[in-house]
Amino acid sequence: MEKSKEKEFEEKIEKKVESWADSCGKGKKSKKDHFNGGVGGAIYGLGFIGAAIYYIGHADSFWVGVLGFLKALVWPTFVVYHLLEFLYK
């Protein structure tokens, strides 16, 4: 008798979880589940190439060129920093 109550309780919980997941849109795969971030990736990629060319082109030595490559990886950080610095002067 006790096992049937446990089984019934588990089934109720499973139904509640399924209905909650369906209401959140996570129960079934749909086109809404896919995110297309291609434009942002393209902008970052072009910015990376431009920053790498700029920093490496202005490098006086190999290690300054390596540092320029590393700076090119995080170029959005520099853009945001200088933009905020400009806005709050």
ChimeraX attribute file (.defattr): number of C-alpha atoms within 10 A of each C-alpha:
attribute: neighborCount
match mode: 1-to-1
recipient: residues
	/A:1	5
	/A:2	7
	/A:3	8
	/A:4	9
	/A:5	10
	/A:6	11
	/A:7	11
	/A:8	12
	/A:9	11
	/A:10	12
	/A:11	12
	/A:12	12
	/A:13	12
	/A:14	12
	/A:15	11
	/A:16	12
	/A:17	13
	/A:18	14
	/A:19	13
	/A:20	13
	/A:21	13
	/A:22	12
	/A:23	10
	/A:24	10
	/A:25	13
	/A:26	13
	/A:27	13
	/A:28	9
	/A:29	9
	/A:30	9
	/A:31	6
	/A:32	8
	/A:33	10
	/A:34	8
	/A:35	7
	/A:36	8
	/A:37	8
	/A:38	9
	/A:39	9
	/A:40	9
	/A:41	11
	/A:42	11
	/A:43	11
	/A:44	16
	/A:45	13
	/A:46	11
	/A:47	17
	/A:48	19
	/A:49	14
	/A:50	14
	/A:51	21
	/A:52	22
	/A:53	16
	/A:54	15
	/A:55	18
	/A:56	21
	/A:57	11
	/A:58	12
	/A:59	15
	/A:60	9
	/A:61	10
	/A:62	10
	/A:63	11
	/A:64	14
	/A:65	19
	/A:66	15
	/A:67	15
	/A:68	20
	/A:69	20
	/A:70	14
	/A:71	18
	/A:72	22
	/A:73	16
	/A:74	14
	/A:75	18
	/A:76	15
	/A:77	12
	/A:78	12
	/A:79	11
	/A:80	11
	/A:81	11
	/A:82	12
	/A:83	11
	/A:84	11
	/A:85	10
	/A:86	9
	/A:87	7
	/A:88	7
	/A:89	5
